[in-house]
Amino acid sequence: MNATPPPAAPAPPDPAAPAAAAHGHGLAYALVALFLLALAFGGWGLWKTFAPLPDDARAQLRAQQARLAQLEQRVATLTRSDQISREANRDLQGTLAERDEEIAGLRADVAFYERFVGSTAQRRGLSVHQLQLQAQDGPAWHFTATLTQNLNRGAVNSGRLTLALEGSRDGRLQKLTWAQLRQQPDAPGLAYSFKYFQQLEGDILLPAGLQPIRIIVRLVPARGSAVEQSFTWAEAAARPAAGTP
């Protein structure tokens, strides 16, 4: 008769199984907690974004806006002030330039007067100190003749002034008389009367196509011989220096 083997003892439980289950549950809880935390943080951010500002934040915003407006106004004021300063500086520079030109003119006048009335002035008889020509509209030219004398101090010199012109037209030399330049038959000369100097002014007309070369000034005094002086057209038509009498 065969003996029945005794039943096998049950296997002992695996200690790693409960630990693995507990670890799985802990990870799930951590994920859920992390999700809830993220959800809470997002809700807090939305609330901070859309929630009405507290009174102190609104006051700070208004203060910043007011400060910004003040700064913008200050910038505009400074910009305008700088513009005004620049304009004033330009005006000042222009005024200084005018004064410098005026001073130079006065010095030239003083030097001119000293040449004729000063104690060391050189004695000279009747002469044309300067002739100036300025273009006008069309064929007209305006002339200014400065007459001087200091030989007979205190004596009055009187007489008449006429002009003549030499020029070229169509390759031929031409000479125009005072009557032709004035375009008046028997035109009288300009009367002068002075002790030391005088300026005479008038206008002449040049024919079309004439190239002026030389202009002659003729002075016919009431007593004494006539005086003639010639000037090149380029010299007489040049712009005079500031302050030239």
Disulfide bonds with the S-S distance in Angstrom:
none
